[in-house]
Amino acid sequence: EYQNGIFYEAARIMKLKDNIPLKIEDNRRTVTTAGTKVQLTTTSTPSRKVLIRAETDNTGIMCIGDTTVVAAEGSQRGLPLFTGESTEIEIDNASKLYIDSTVNGDGVSYVVLS
């Protein structure tokens, strides 16, 4: 029925609208000591999606994961990112993410969509 088509279309438009971020935050984070995981943000940061990019001047490997993340080759845990590579992670709070690196001072830039 035509009215159902209108209702269906209105629901689809509302769903699309719900996926548009209301807030965008950006920052960067470095690992001071390779092999020592760092919380991406120490502040509770509600999110829908986090975009993360290994900085273009990194010389090692970055890994993104939870509290068990390890960047060291041979015992690596998490998602490795090489210099300039990026990824998107759907998560409800950016503070749940941790990073580690194989080289002191390497880091990531990130954008939080909420």
C-alpha positions as a printed Julia matrix, in Angstrom:
114×3 Matrix{Float64}:
  0.0     0.0    0.0
  1.19    3.5   -0.79
  1.01    4.72   2.8
  3.21    1.86   3.93
  5.73    2.91   1.29
  5.8     6.4    2.78
  6.21    5.08   6.3
  8.96    2.75   5.18
 10.79    5.59   3.42
 10.45    7.87   6.47
 11.9     5.14   8.7
 14.82    4.65   6.28
 15.56    8.4    6.25
 15.44    8.53  10.07
 17.85    5.58  10.26
 20.28    7.36   7.92
 19.99   10.51  10.01
 20.79    8.54  13.19
 24.13    7.46  11.68
 25.31   11.05  11.2
 27.73   12.0   13.99
 26.58   14.75  16.31
 30.08   15.45  17.56
 33.59   15.09  16.17
 36.73   15.14  18.33
 40.31   14.77  17.16
 43.6    14.25  18.95
 46.88   12.36  18.86
 48.55    9.95  21.23
 52.12    8.65  21.44
 53.72    5.7   23.16
 56.61    7.09  25.21
 58.17    3.68  25.9
 57.8     0.95  23.28
 56.21   -2.15  24.76
 54.2    -0.16  27.3
 50.57    0.1   26.22
 48.86    3.49  26.42
 45.14    4.18  26.66
 44.03    6.06  23.55
 42.26    8.59  25.78
 42.12    8.51  29.57
 38.85   10.43  29.56
 35.59    8.58  29.0
 34.77    9.51  25.39
 31.43    8.13  24.12
 31.7     7.22  20.46
 30.09    5.47  17.53
 33.27    5.08  15.54
 36.96    5.9   15.99
 39.2     6.58  12.99
 42.87    5.91  13.78
 45.94    6.57  11.64
 49.54    5.68  12.4
 51.51    8.92  12.15
 53.43    9.42   8.91
 56.74    9.94  10.7
 56.56    6.65  12.67
 59.49    4.3   12.19
 57.95    1.23  13.83
 54.69   -0.68  14.01
 51.68    0.53  15.99
 49.1    -1.89  17.37
 45.56   -1.03  18.44
 43.53   -3.24  20.74
 42.24   -3.58  24.27
 44.21   -3.87  27.51
 46.16   -6.86  26.15
 47.6    -5.07  23.08
 51.27   -5.83  22.27
 53.2    -4.41  19.29
 56.38   -6.51  19.65
 56.87   -8.85  16.72
 56.55  -12.49  17.71
 54.07  -11.75  20.51
 51.93   -9.18  18.68
 48.31   -8.76  19.8
 45.81   -6.33  18.35
 45.6    -4.74  14.92
 48.99   -3.68  13.51
 49.25   -0.4   11.62
 52.32    0.54   9.63
 53.38    4.14   8.96
 50.47    6.11   7.47
 47.99    3.21   7.59
 44.55    3.78   9.08
 41.53    1.89  10.32
 38.0     2.49  11.59
 36.72    0.84  14.76
 33.07    0.89  15.79
 33.04    1.13  19.57
 30.87    2.82  22.2
 33.74    4.54  24.04
 37.16    5.48  22.68
 38.71    5.06  26.14
 38.36    1.28  25.71
 41.11    1.35  23.06
 44.83    1.0   23.77
 47.9     1.42  21.58
 51.44    0.08  21.71
 54.44    0.55  19.42
 57.71   -1.1   18.57
 59.59    2.23  18.7
 59.69    4.85  21.47
 57.73    8.0   20.59
 55.69    6.56  17.69
 52.02    7.46  17.76
 48.63    7.8   16.16
 46.23   10.56  15.21
 42.57    9.82  15.77
 39.08   11.15  15.23
 36.13   10.18  17.44
 32.65   10.31  15.89
 29.78   10.3   18.38
